[in-house]
Amino acid sequence: MRCSLVMGNSIDWMLRSSTFVVLALSVTGCVQSRVAETRETGSQIVGNEAIVILAKPQIEGAGAEDRFMDCLGRQLAGGAKPIPVRDNNKFVDDMFPWFEPSTAPNRPSAITALLTKPGVAEQFASSGVRYVVWLDGSTRKTDGGGSIACGAAPGAAGCVGFGWWEKESNYEATVWDMKLAKSAGSIDTKVHGTSAMVGVIVPLPFIARVEGTACDRMSDQLRVFFQGNPEVASASSN
C-alpha cells in the first residue's frame, strides 16, 4: 500500500482526532525502493584500476544532479573496501574536449577510435580509469497536499495542520569498460517516499530520505558490481 493512500484518506479525519500525531507518525518516512542490475561482462576491479562517475550527456533537459554523483563517489570511496573514484570534474578537464557533453562518445565502441587521438591514451593511462559510470536520472516531487497554519497572540503561539508530499528518485548507471571498449552492464534504482509535516504547537517534520536512500541502494549495488561483495544483496532490494 502506498503511503499517500493512507495519508490522503485520513487527513480530514486526523485533523479532528485526538490521535492525529500517532497516525501521522505511523506513516511518516515511508520509503519503497527497487534495484535492478544487468551485467554484460565481468567487471572486477583489480590492481590500481579506478572508476569515474559522469553525468550522461543530455540532448535536452538536465542530467543527473552533481550532489547525487558526489554522494555516490563518497559512498564508493569509503568503507572497509574502498573503490578508487576519480574526481569527475578533473577527469573531464584533463580529457578536454573529449568528454564534454557535445563531444562525449555515445557508445562504448567509440572508445577505440577515441584512444587513437593524440595524447588521449596517455591521459587515460595516467588517470587509471578502467570504468566510466554514466549516470542519468533525477529526484522530483510527484504529489502533495494538506496545509499548516501558524499564528501568534499575546502569551501564545503555535501551528496546527498537516501537510504531506511525495518524492521519487529514478536513476540509471551505465558502466563502460574502457579497456575492452564494451558496456559492462547497468543498474537501475527507483525509490519512492512520503514525508509529512505535523503542526502541533510547533511544526514537526518527518522526512523520508528518498534521494539518500537511492544513493545508498545504488552505491551498494555498484560495489557488488565492481567487487562482488557477498554481504550486499544483488538484483533487488526493498
DAUR-V564052 format. One record per residue. N is the residue number from 1. BURIAL is I if it has 16 or more other C-alpha atoms within 10 Angstrom, else O. Layout:
n->(N	N)
burial->(BURIAL	BURIAL)
This chain:
n->(1	2	3	4	5	6	7	8	9	10	11	12	13	14	15	16	17	18	19	20	21	22	23	24	25	26	27	28	29	30	31	32	33	34	35	36	37	38	39	40	41	42	43	44	45	46	47	48	49	50	51	52	53	54	55	56	57	58	59	60	61	62	63	64	65	66	67	68	69	70	71	72	73	74	75	76	77	78	79	80	81	82	83	84	85	86	87	88	89	90	91	92	93	94	95	96	97	98	99	100	101	102	103	104	105	106	107	108	109	110	111	112	113	114	115	116	117	118	119	120	121	122	123	124	125	126	127	128	129	130	131	132	133	134	135	136	137	138	139	140	141	142	143	144	145	146	147	148	149	150	151	152	153	154	155	156	157	158	159	160	161	162	163	164	165	166	167	168	169	170	171	172	173	174	175	176	177	178	179	180	181	182	183	184	185	186	187	188	189	190	191	192	193	194	195	196	197	198	199	200	201	202	203	204	205	206	207	208	209	210	211	212	213	214	215	216	217	218	219	220	221	222	223	224	225	226	227	228	229	230	231	232	233	234	235	236	237	238)
burial->(O	O	I	I	O	O	I	O	O	O	I	O	O	I	O	O	O	O	O	I	I	O	I	I	O	O	I	I	I	I	I	I	I	I	I	I	I	O	O	O	O	O	I	O	I	O	O	O	I	I	I	I	I	I	I	I	I	O	O	O	O	O	I	I	O	O	O	I	I	O	I	I	I	O	I	I	I	O	O	O	O	O	I	I	I	I	O	I	O	O	I	I	O	O	I	O	O	I	I	O	O	O	O	I	I	O	O	I	I	O	I	O	O	O	O	O	O	O	O	I	O	O	O	I	O	O	I	I	I	I	I	I	I	I	I	I	I	I	I	O	O	O	O	I	O	I	O	O	O	O	O	O	O	O	O	O	O	O	I	I	I	I	I	I	I	I	I	I	I	I	I	I	I	I	I	I	I	I	O	O	I	I	I	I	I	I	I	I	I	I	I	I	I	I	I	I	I	I	I	I	O	O	I	O	O	I	I	I	I	I	I	O	I	I	I	I	I	I	I	I	I	I	I	I	I	I	I	O	O	O	O	O	O	I	O	O	O	O)
